Structures are given as structure tokens and as C-alpha cells.
Amino acid sequence: MIAITRIFILLGISLLSLAKAFSQGMPPANVNVVEAKEQSLTPVSWFSGTVVSQNNSHISAEVSGRIEWIAPLGATFKKDDVIARIDGTRLKIQLDENLASVKSAQSRYDFQVAEVKRQSALAKKNLSAANALDETISLRDIAKGELEAAKARLAQTRQDLLFTEVKAPFNGLIAERLSSVGELINNGTAIVRLVQLENLEASIFAPITAYRFVQQVKDLAIESSLGKGSAPIKSVVPVANLQSHLMEVRLDMSDVDWPVGLSMKAAVVTGKVKTALAVPRDALVLRRQGTFVFRVNEDNTAEQIPVELGLSSGEFIEIKGNVALGDKIIVRGAERLQPGQAVAIKQSNSNLVSGQQ
């Protein structure tokens, strides 16, 4: 048994020697390197959100009637442009009736004003009873009230006639037609959905615990299927849902050409800034045994170093253990490296591929 154990030990030593000799005999591998440096790392997490419009409204009728015309789907309008029309025939008839009522009420009022003058003159000459004057004054005031009510009904009808032309309350696009031409609708019936395409925002929901950290930054990195960028924070609503414990963060998307309703993500700061020894993520080599980086030694050979990962921020990640400040860490060309293999440091990725200095 002892003899068998010795044989396995000798075999292992032989294999290690052969691997070392093989790696030393291989041609130098072209690599790119960076120095391990201390970086200011800001912990961030990506949270989902949606591009939203400041105004996304169902525009409703303010009078009853039959729809004569509705703007086509996808059409854009300026504020106060007509986006739908309602038949105003009934209101025009009502307008004529109101005009007649005002004329009649005006005549009654003028008559009662004249009667008050006449009764006042008779009362001064003691030719009329005082209660007769009081009654005439009362009739005049009643006629005045009826005249004002008739004028109010006339004004209401004129306003309703204006409402037969449904106008856009803001610049926007017809995103949905909620009624059809020929429909008889009532006051309050939704006709179209109008969406403002200017000054868009993004609605992001992040943990309420990130509130004080979000207050310390002005912009957040954003990402969607249409690309990447950054957007200024427009407002933070420090009120969390009792179930999700998420608060809303609004981003100004005025300078980002993304459509309303697009799903996106934003990188929200979730902790304090930390200074730590960090390398680019490309330097990490993932193996079954763990996570490693390759360090270039003074003799231009690659040394495989096991590391522990810490805080990550953007393209950099904190590494712990066995790496010192200023060490040359391989960021490209480490995928097939063997420990102890010779390397040739190239200054750029193109030189790494071509083999030039």
C-alpha cells in the first residue's frame, strides 16, 4: 500500500513538471494588461421602469350628441386643434329658443322698470297706495331675475355649441380611438386617448432604502433594447408601497429618443461610495475551482491568482486577496493561459490580435 502511494506521488510530481516544461516551451501569449488601482466604487443595482408621458389622457365629450368626425389614429395635433366634432343641430335649435326667452324676459323687465317709475310718481302725489309701489318693485325684481336666468341659459347653450368641437388640451398624438363616427354619446363619454410626446419621463421603482443615496446624485445610467445612456433625475417620491417597499424615481427623458411605454432599466445608487482595490471585469477568469486573475511577473510569465470579489461599480469590481496595488493584471488574452506561461504585453487590443507591439 505504501509503495502504491509513493508511485502516485511520483506520478503527480512528474505531471506537474511536464506541465511546467510544456508551458515554458509554449510561445509567449499576447495579452493586454492594466495596473491594479484603488477606485472609488459606487454600489448600484438595476431596477426596471417604463418611459411615460406627462399627459396621457382620455379626452371626453362635454355635450351629448352624435359624433360627426374623429381624428385618425396616429395623427399629431397642437394645443387647441380640433380632434373630434359632435353634431350641434339640437343645440342650435336650443340657442334660438334661448334667444327668444331672453328677448321676452327683457321686455317684461323693461315694462316693470317703467311701472316702478310710474308708481313712484303717483305715490309722491298721494295718488297711489304705498303697497302698490312695493308690489311693482317686487315684480320688477322678479323680472330682472328671470332675465338674468335666461341670459345664463343662453350663455350655457353657446358654450355647449363650442364644445361640439372637441379640442386638444395639449400637444399630442392620437394613441387610441375610444368612440366611433355615428355613435350617440353622452356628456363624459371618452372619445380618444391623447398622449403628449414632449418632455417624456421615465418611471423607475427602487427600494425606499436608497432614498438618501439617490438624493446625492444628479443622473442615472439607463438601458433599454434601443440603447444605453444617462438621464437626469427629475423628482423622487419618498413614499413607499406597504407591500413592495418601493418608491418612485422620475427621470427627465427629454433628450432621449425612446417611445412612450418602452420597458427600460436604470442603475440606482444603493449605498455609500467606497475606495477599494479594483480591476476591470474583463480581468476575471472563472474556473471550476473558483475565480482567478492572471498577474504578469517580472520575468513576463503569467501567475494565476485566486481572488475574492467585493463591490462592483460599472466596469470595475473590487478584488480581495493576493493582489497588490500596481500589479499588472491581464485583462485580455487570459482565457487559455496556463500558469507559468510566458506572455507578450501588447498596448492595445488590435495589437493583441495582430501580434504587433
C-alpha positions as CSV (number, residue, x, y, z in Angstrom):
1,M,0.0,0.0,0.0
2,I,2.9,2.4,0.9
3,A,4.5,1.5,-2.4
4,I,1.4,2.4,-4.4
5,T,1.1,5.7,-2.6
6,R,4.7,6.6,-3.5
7,I,4.0,5.7,-7.1
8,F,1.1,8.2,-7.2
9,I,3.1,10.9,-5.6
10,L,6.0,10.4,-8.1
11,L,3.4,10.4,-10.9
12,G,1.9,13.7,-9.7
13,I,5.3,15.3,-9.4
14,S,6.1,14.2,-12.9
15,L,2.9,15.5,-14.4
16,L,3.5,18.9,-12.7
17,S,7.0,19.0,-14.1
18,L,5.7,18.1,-17.6
19,A,3.0,20.9,-17.4
20,K,5.6,23.4,-16.3
21,A,8.0,22.4,-19.0
22,F,5.2,22.5,-21.6
23,S,4.1,25.9,-20.5
24,Q,7.6,27.2,-20.6
25,G,8.1,25.7,-24.0
26,M,5.0,27.4,-25.5
27,P,5.4,30.7,-27.4
28,P,4.5,33.9,-25.5
29,A,0.8,34.6,-25.4
30,N,-0.2,38.1,-26.5
31,V,-2.0,39.9,-23.6
32,N,-3.3,43.4,-22.6
33,V,-2.7,44.4,-19.0
34,V,-3.8,47.1,-16.6
35,E,-2.4,48.0,-13.2
36,A,-4.5,47.2,-10.1
37,K,-5.6,50.6,-8.7
38,E,-7.7,52.0,-6.0
39,Q,-11.0,53.1,-7.4
40,S,-14.0,54.9,-6.0
41,L,-16.8,52.4,-6.3
42,T,-20.4,53.3,-6.0
43,P,-22.8,50.4,-5.3
44,V,-25.6,50.4,-7.8
45,S,-28.4,48.0,-8.7
46,W,-30.5,47.9,-11.9
47,F,-34.3,48.4,-11.5
48,S,-37.0,48.2,-14.1
49,G,-39.1,51.1,-15.3
50,T,-41.1,52.5,-18.2
51,V,-41.0,55.5,-20.4
52,V,-44.1,57.5,-19.6
53,S,-45.8,60.7,-20.8
54,Q,-46.6,63.6,-18.5
55,N,-50.0,63.7,-20.1
56,N,-51.7,60.5,-21.3
57,S,-55.4,61.5,-21.2
58,H,-58.8,60.1,-22.2
59,I,-60.4,63.2,-23.9
60,S,-64.2,63.1,-23.3
61,A,-67.2,64.8,-24.7
62,E,-68.6,67.7,-22.7
63,V,-72.0,67.6,-24.5
64,S,-74.3,64.9,-25.7
65,G,-74.8,64.2,-29.4
66,R,-73.9,62.1,-32.4
67,I,-70.2,62.0,-33.4
68,E,-69.6,63.5,-36.9
69,W,-65.8,63.2,-37.1
70,I,-62.8,61.9,-35.2
71,A,-59.2,62.4,-36.0
72,P,-57.3,59.4,-37.4
73,L,-55.2,57.1,-35.2
74,G,-51.6,58.3,-35.0
75,A,-52.3,61.9,-36.0
76,T,-50.5,64.6,-34.1
77,F,-52.1,67.9,-33.0
78,K,-51.1,71.1,-31.4
79,K,-52.9,72.5,-28.4
80,D,-56.5,73.8,-29.2
81,D,-56.6,71.9,-32.6
82,V,-59.9,70.2,-33.2
83,I,-59.7,66.4,-32.7
84,A,-63.4,65.5,-33.0
85,R,-66.7,67.0,-33.9
86,I,-70.2,66.4,-32.5
87,D,-73.5,67.2,-34.2
88,G,-74.8,70.5,-32.9
89,T,-78.2,70.7,-34.6
90,R,-80.1,70.2,-31.3
91,L,-78.0,72.9,-29.6
92,K,-78.6,75.4,-32.5
93,I,-82.3,74.9,-32.1
94,Q,-81.9,75.4,-28.3
95,L,-79.9,78.5,-29.0
96,D,-82.8,80.0,-31.0
97,E,-85.2,79.2,-28.1
98,N,-82.8,80.8,-25.6
99,L,-82.6,84.0,-27.7
100,A,-86.4,84.2,-27.8
101,S,-86.5,83.7,-24.0
102,V,-84.0,86.4,-23.4
103,K,-86.0,88.8,-25.6
104,S,-89.2,88.0,-23.8
105,A,-87.6,88.4,-20.4
106,Q,-86.1,91.7,-21.4
107,S,-89.5,93.0,-22.5
108,R,-91.1,92.1,-19.1
109,Y,-88.2,93.6,-17.2
110,D,-88.4,96.9,-19.2
111,F,-92.1,97.1,-18.6
112,Q,-91.7,96.6,-14.9
113,V,-89.0,99.2,-14.7
114,A,-91.4,101.7,-16.4
115,E,-94.1,100.7,-14.0
116,V,-91.9,101.4,-11.0
117,K,-91.2,104.9,-12.3
118,R,-94.9,105.5,-12.9
119,Q,-96.0,104.2,-9.5
120,S,-93.2,106.2,-7.8
121,A,-94.6,109.4,-9.4
122,L,-98.1,108.7,-8.3
123,A,-97.0,107.8,-4.8
124,K,-95.3,111.2,-4.5
125,K,-98.6,112.9,-5.3
126,N,-100.5,110.6,-2.9
127,L,-102.5,109.3,-5.9
128,S,-101.4,105.6,-5.3
129,A,-101.2,103.4,-2.3
130,A,-97.7,102.6,-0.9
131,N,-98.2,98.9,-1.1
132,A,-99.0,99.2,-4.8
133,L,-95.5,100.6,-5.3
134,D,-93.9,97.9,-3.3
135,E,-95.7,95.2,-5.3
136,T,-94.5,96.8,-8.6
137,I,-90.9,97.0,-7.3
138,S,-91.2,93.3,-6.4
139,L,-92.4,92.4,-9.9
140,R,-89.5,94.4,-11.4
141,D,-87.0,92.5,-9.3
142,I,-88.6,89.1,-10.3
143,A,-88.5,90.2,-14.0
144,K,-84.8,91.1,-13.5
145,G,-84.0,87.7,-12.1
146,E,-85.8,85.9,-14.9
147,L,-83.9,88.0,-17.5
148,E,-80.6,87.0,-15.8
149,A,-81.6,83.3,-15.8
150,A,-82.5,83.5,-19.5
151,K,-79.1,85.1,-20.3
152,A,-77.3,82.4,-18.3
153,R,-79.1,79.6,-20.3
154,L,-78.2,81.4,-23.5
155,A,-74.6,81.6,-22.4
156,Q,-74.6,77.9,-21.5
157,T,-76.0,76.9,-24.9
158,R,-73.4,79.0,-26.7
159,Q,-70.7,77.3,-24.6
160,D,-72.1,73.9,-25.4
161,L,-72.0,74.7,-29.1
162,L,-68.3,75.5,-28.7
163,F,-67.9,72.1,-27.0
164,T,-69.2,70.3,-30.1
165,E,-65.7,70.9,-31.4
166,V,-63.5,68.7,-29.1
167,K,-60.1,70.4,-28.9
168,A,-56.7,69.1,-27.8
169,P,-55.8,70.4,-24.3
170,F,-52.1,69.9,-25.1
171,N,-49.8,69.0,-28.0
172,G,-50.0,65.2,-28.5
173,L,-50.7,62.2,-30.7
174,I,-54.0,60.2,-31.0
175,A,-52.9,56.9,-29.4
176,E,-56.4,55.3,-29.4
177,R,-59.9,56.0,-30.7
178,L,-62.4,55.1,-27.9
179,S,-65.6,56.0,-29.8
180,S,-66.7,55.8,-33.5
181,V,-68.2,58.2,-36.0
182,G,-72.0,57.9,-35.9
183,E,-72.2,56.9,-32.2
184,L,-74.7,58.8,-30.0
185,I,-72.7,59.7,-26.9
186,N,-73.4,61.4,-23.6
187,N,-71.6,64.1,-21.7
188,G,-68.4,62.5,-20.2
189,T,-68.0,59.7,-22.8
190,A,-64.3,59.2,-23.7
191,I,-63.7,59.8,-27.5
192,V,-59.9,59.5,-27.9
193,R,-56.7,58.9,-25.9
194,L,-54.3,61.7,-26.5
195,V,-50.6,61.2,-25.5
196,Q,-48.1,64.0,-25.1
197,L,-44.8,63.2,-26.8
198,E,-42.9,66.2,-25.5
199,N,-40.9,66.2,-22.2
200,L,-41.1,62.5,-21.6
201,E,-40.2,60.9,-18.3
202,A,-39.1,57.5,-17.0
203,S,-40.9,56.0,-14.0
204,I,-38.5,53.8,-12.0
205,F,-39.4,51.9,-8.8
206,A,-36.5,51.5,-6.4
207,P,-36.2,50.4,-2.7
208,I,-37.1,53.2,-0.3
209,T,-33.7,52.4,1.5
210,A,-31.9,54.0,-1.5
211,Y,-33.7,57.4,-0.9
212,R,-30.8,59.3,0.7
213,F,-28.3,57.9,-1.8
214,V,-30.4,58.9,-4.8
215,Q,-30.6,62.4,-3.4
216,Q,-26.8,62.7,-3.7
217,V,-26.6,62.1,-7.5
218,K,-28.0,64.1,-10.4
219,D,-28.1,61.4,-13.2
220,L,-28.8,57.7,-13.5
221,A,-27.4,55.3,-16.2
222,I,-30.2,53.9,-18.3
223,E,-30.5,51.0,-20.6
224,S,-33.1,49.5,-23.0
225,S,-33.4,47.5,-26.2
226,L,-32.9,50.8,-28.0
227,G,-29.5,51.6,-26.4
228,K,-27.8,53.0,-23.4
229,G,-27.3,56.5,-21.9
230,S,-28.0,58.6,-18.9
231,A,-30.9,60.7,-17.8
232,P,-31.2,63.5,-15.1
233,I,-33.3,62.8,-12.0
234,K,-36.4,64.9,-12.2
235,S,-38.1,64.0,-9.0
236,V,-38.0,61.5,-6.2
237,V,-41.2,60.4,-4.4
238,P,-40.1,59.2,-0.9
239,V,-43.4,57.3,-0.3
240,A,-43.2,53.5,-0.5
241,N,-45.9,51.0,-1.1
242,L,-46.6,49.0,2.1
243,Q,-46.2,45.7,0.2
244,S,-43.3,46.3,-2.1
245,H,-41.4,49.0,-0.1
246,L,-40.6,50.7,-3.4
247,M,-40.5,54.4,-4.1
248,E,-40.8,56.1,-7.5
249,V,-38.0,57.9,-9.2
250,R,-38.8,60.1,-12.2
251,L,-36.1,60.7,-14.8
252,D,-36.2,63.5,-17.4
253,M,-36.2,61.8,-20.9
254,S,-36.4,64.9,-23.0
255,D,-33.1,64.3,-24.6
256,V,-33.6,60.5,-25.1
257,D,-35.4,59.4,-28.3
258,W,-37.3,56.5,-26.7
259,P,-41.1,55.9,-27.2
260,V,-43.8,56.0,-24.6
261,G,-44.3,52.6,-23.0
262,L,-40.8,51.2,-23.6
263,S,-39.5,49.0,-20.9
264,M,-36.1,50.0,-19.6
265,K,-33.7,49.8,-16.6
266,A,-31.9,52.4,-14.5
267,A,-28.9,52.0,-12.3
268,V,-29.9,53.3,-8.9
269,V,-27.3,54.1,-6.2
270,T,-28.0,51.8,-3.2
271,G,-25.1,52.5,-0.9
272,K,-22.1,54.7,0.1
273,V,-19.1,55.3,-2.1
274,K,-16.2,53.0,-1.2
275,T,-12.5,53.2,-2.2
276,A,-11.1,49.8,-2.9
277,L,-8.5,47.9,-5.0
278,A,-10.3,47.1,-8.2
279,V,-9.8,45.8,-11.7
280,P,-11.9,45.7,-14.8
281,R,-14.4,42.8,-15.0
282,D,-12.6,41.5,-18.1
283,A,-9.7,40.5,-15.9
284,L,-11.7,37.8,-14.1
285,V,-11.2,34.2,-15.1
286,L,-13.9,31.9,-13.9
287,R,-12.9,28.3,-13.3
288,R,-14.5,25.3,-11.5
289,Q,-12.1,25.9,-8.6
290,G,-13.1,29.5,-8.2
291,T,-12.4,33.0,-9.5
292,F,-8.9,34.0,-10.6
293,V,-6.9,36.8,-12.2
294,F,-3.6,36.4,-14.0
295,R,-0.7,38.6,-12.8
296,V,2.3,39.3,-15.0
297,N,5.5,38.7,-13.0
298,E,8.9,40.5,-13.6
299,D,10.0,37.6,-15.8
300,N,7.0,38.1,-18.1
301,T,5.3,34.9,-17.0
302,A,1.6,34.6,-16.0
303,E,0.7,33.7,-12.4
304,Q,-2.8,32.5,-11.6
305,I,-4.0,34.3,-8.5
306,P,-7.2,33.3,-6.7
307,V,-9.3,36.3,-5.6
308,E,-12.5,37.1,-3.7
309,L,-14.9,39.6,-5.3
310,G,-16.3,42.6,-3.5
311,L,-18.3,45.7,-4.5
312,S,-18.9,46.2,-8.2
313,S,-19.5,49.5,-10.0
314,G,-19.7,49.9,-13.7
315,E,-16.9,48.1,-15.4
316,F,-14.8,47.8,-12.2
317,I,-15.0,45.3,-9.4
318,E,-13.3,45.1,-6.1
319,I,-10.9,42.1,-5.6
320,K,-9.6,40.9,-2.3
321,G,-6.5,38.8,-1.5
322,N,-3.1,38.1,-3.1
323,V,-3.1,41.2,-5.4
324,A,-1.2,44.4,-4.5
325,L,-1.5,48.0,-5.7
326,G,0.3,48.4,-9.0
327,D,0.3,44.7,-10.0
328,K,0.0,44.1,-13.7
329,I,-3.3,42.2,-14.3
330,I,-4.2,40.7,-17.6
331,V,-7.5,41.9,-19.0
332,R,-7.4,40.3,-22.5
333,G,-5.8,37.1,-23.6
334,A,-6.1,35.2,-20.3
335,E,-8.8,32.7,-21.4
336,R,-6.4,30.0,-22.5
337,L,-3.4,30.9,-20.4
338,Q,-1.6,28.3,-18.3
339,P,0.1,29.2,-15.0
340,G,3.8,30.0,-15.6
341,Q,3.3,30.6,-19.4
342,A,5.3,33.4,-21.0
343,V,3.4,36.4,-22.2
344,A,4.0,39.3,-24.5
345,I,2.3,42.6,-23.4
346,K,0.6,44.5,-26.2
347,Q,-0.5,48.1,-25.9
348,S,-3.9,47.7,-27.5
349,N,-6.5,45.1,-28.4
350,S,-5.7,45.5,-32.1
351,N,-2.1,44.9,-31.5
352,L,-3.0,41.9,-29.3
353,V,-4.8,40.3,-32.3
354,S,-2.2,41.3,-34.9
355,G,0.8,40.5,-32.7
356,Q,2.3,43.9,-33.2
357,Q,3.7,46.0,-30.3
